[in-house]
Amino acid sequence: AVVPIEAGLMHVVDFDKGCYIGQEVIAKMHFRGKPRRYLVGLLVDGDDSVSGQITVEGRVVGRVTSCVKSRALDRMIALAILRRGYHEPGQKVVLDSGLAAKVAELPFVSKF
């Protein structure tokens, strides 16, 4: 599961609202500092669907959660969970299949 702070969705969290499921976890992450992992976009080199672990210099730093061919970008894109420090746009990573990918800003396309 990905919580709002990991997905960059803190603008949808209301700390003044009454109790809700997961409130303690979200509050703890928000008030104690940065999350350990982030939901990011990947621009994948190649035309094959990808899945599995993601590495940087041989170290496992995350995993692909989904992958699809983007009609708007005419290339493969993926969503992934990456550890803090490897989540910044432009970071180059290697996928399980051996293909390279680069971390991209989300959303991939802001308007059609």
C-alpha positions in Angstrom: 0.0 0.0 0.0 1.1 3.5 -0.7 0.1 6.3 1.7 -0.6 9.9 0.5 2.7 11.3 1.6 4.6 8.7 -0.5 2.4 9.4 -3.5 2.9 13.2 -3.3 -0.8 13.7 -2.4 -0.5 15.5 1.0 -2.7 18.2 -0.4 -5.7 15.8 -0.1 -5.1 15.1 3.6 -7.1 17.0 6.1 -5.6 16.9 9.6 -8.6 18.8 11.1 -11.1 16.1 10.0 -12.3 13.5 12.4 -10.7 10.1 12.7 -10.2 7.9 9.6 -8.4 4.6 8.9 -4.7 5.2 8.6 -4.7 8.6 10.2 -2.0 7.7 12.8 0.4 6.4 10.1 -0.1 9.5 7.9 0.3 11.9 10.8 3.4 10.2 12.1 5.1 10.3 8.6 4.0 13.9 8.1 5.2 15.3 11.4 8.4 13.2 11.9 10.0 13.8 8.5 10.3 12.4 5.1 9.0 9.0 4.0 11.4 6.2 3.2 9.9 5.5 -0.2 8.1 7.4 -3.0 5.7 6.7 -5.8 7.5 7.8 -9.1 7.1 7.6 -12.8 9.6 5.9 -15.0 10.3 6.5 -18.7 11.4 3.0 -19.9 13.9 2.5 -22.7 12.5 -0.1 -25.1 9.1 -1.4 -26.1 8.6 -4.3 -23.7 6.4 -4.3 -20.6 8.5 -4.4 -17.4 8.0 -5.6 -13.8 10.0 -6.6 -10.8 12.9 -5.0 -8.9 14.7 -1.8 -9.7 18.5 -1.4 -9.1 21.0 1.4 -9.1 24.7 0.3 -9.3 23.7 -3.3 -8.3 21.7 -2.2 -5.2 17.9 -2.9 -5.1 16.2 0.4 -4.6 12.6 -0.3 -5.5 10.0 -2.2 -7.6 7.8 -1.5 -10.6 4.1 -1.4 -9.7 2.6 -1.1 -13.2 3.6 -0.6 -16.8 1.9 0.5 -20.0 2.6 1.8 -23.4 1.7 5.5 -23.4 -0.2 6.7 -26.5 0.5 10.3 -25.6 4.2 9.8 -25.2 4.5 6.9 -27.7 6.7 4.9 -25.3 6.6 2.6 -22.3 6.0 4.2 -19.0 5.8 2.7 -15.5 4.9 3.6 -11.9 7.3 2.4 -9.3 8.1 2.6 -5.6 11.6 3.9 -5.0 13.7 4.5 -1.9 14.4 8.0 -0.7 17.5 9.3 -2.5 16.7 7.5 -5.7 13.4 9.1 -6.4 14.4 12.5 -8.0 13.5 13.1 -11.6 16.4 12.3 -13.9 17.7 9.4 -11.8 18.8 6.5 -14.0 17.8 3.0 -12.9 18.0 -0.5 -14.2 15.0 -2.8 -14.4 14.9 -6.6 -13.8 14.8 -7.2 -17.5 18.0 -5.3 -18.0 16.3 -2.4 -19.6 17.3 1.1 -18.5 14.7 3.7 -17.3 14.7 7.3 -16.0 12.7 8.7 -13.1 10.1 11.3 -14.5 7.9 13.9 -12.9 4.3 13.0 -12.4 2.0 13.4 -14.1 3.7 12.2 -17.2 1.5 14.5 -19.4 -0.3 17.5 -17.8 -2.8 18.2 -20.6 -4.0 16.6 -23.8 
